[in-house]
């Protein structure tokens, strides 16, 4: 029986999900016994699994790894059943601007505060898109700033600086 792959992108994405999921499961639980018998020693010691009521350190990575394997199997099956999109050329610009915006946010958060770092994140990442509209990006940055301050600073009480240190009139501290 020969399997015909109809979507190369989905095939490789499914294999990637399965590989990452199995990796996290093996690291969390340790190497299986049959591999340890072949090698002669325990390669990866692993953590205790625990139960749903009393979770051990391996519980969360194993559950997420299992979900990734399941998702990978679904995507892999879909690559055999459905015709995928035509492969287009790789666009480097969005990847570059999203990476730069993430780094800018990380480096600007402490000296400039959450508000200005979030605005920089939105504006830099928006340059990666195929169209840039100042009004839409400005509205999105305001919405993100309000959401971030309310959720991370007020609700979760995370110690993020909101305004830069050189601004003394910041209403929220």
C-alpha positions, -999 to 999 in steps of 0.1 A, spaced: 0 0 0 15 33 -11 6 65 7 2 96 -15 10 128 3 -12 156 -10 1 184 11 39 185 18 36 214 42 11 196 64 31 164 62 63 180 75 43 201 101 27 169 114 60 152 117 75 182 135 46 183 160 50 145 167 88 149 171 85 178 195 58 161 215 77 128 218 108 148 228 90 165 257 75 132 268 108 114 268 126 142 286 99 145 312 95 107 319 131 97 311 143 73 285 123 41 280 136 9 297 144 -9 265 168 18 254 184 19 288 190 -19 286 207 -14 252 229 15 263 235 1 298 227 32 318 199 57 323 204 84 296 177 108 308 166 103 344 132 119 340 108 132 367 79 118 387 46 118 369 22 121 398 -16 120 393 -43 145 383 -49 153 419 -13 156 429 7 165 399 44 158 397 70 178 377 65 155 347 28 158 345 24 191 326 51 184 299 38 149 293 2 161 289 13 189 265 36 165 247 7 141 243 -15 168 229 13 178 205 16 142 193 -22 140 188 -23 173 169 6 161 148 -12 129 139 -43 149 129 -22 172 107 -4 142 93 -37 125 85 -50 157 69 -19 158 47 -28 125 32 -66 132 28 -68 168 17 -51 187 -11 -29 214 4 -21 249 -8 4 254 -35 38 261 -20 47 297 -23 80 314 -19 93 321 16 88 357 28 117 368 50 103 403 59 75 393 83 98 369 102 125 395 105 102 423 118 85 400 143 118 388 157 131 424 159 99 436 176 101 408 202 138 417 209 130 454 211 102 447 236 125 426 257 152 452 258 129 483 261 106 470 289 128 478 318 142 513 308 111 526 290 83 508 308 54 486 296 35 513 277 63 525 254 77 490 250 43 477 239 39 506 215 73 498 200 63 461 197 32 468 178 47 494 154 78 474 146 59 442 140 33 460 118 61 469 94 63 431 86 29 431 70 20 437 34 2 470 42 8 495 70 -19 519 81 -9 544 108 -44 547 122 -50 510 126 -16 504 142 -21 533 166 -55 519 177 -41 484 181 -12 497 202 -35 516 225 -58 485 229 -27 464 237 -13 488 262 -46 491 281 -51 453 280 -15 447 292 -16 472 320 -50 459 333 -41 422 330 -4 420 339 0 450 363 -34 453 379 -49 418 378 -18 397 381 3 422 401 34 416 381 62 441 388 64 456 353 74 493 352 46 511 334 63 544 326 100 552 322 118 562 354 125 597 341 87 604 340 76 613 375 40 620 367 30 585 357 -6 580 370 -2 543 377 27 529 398 
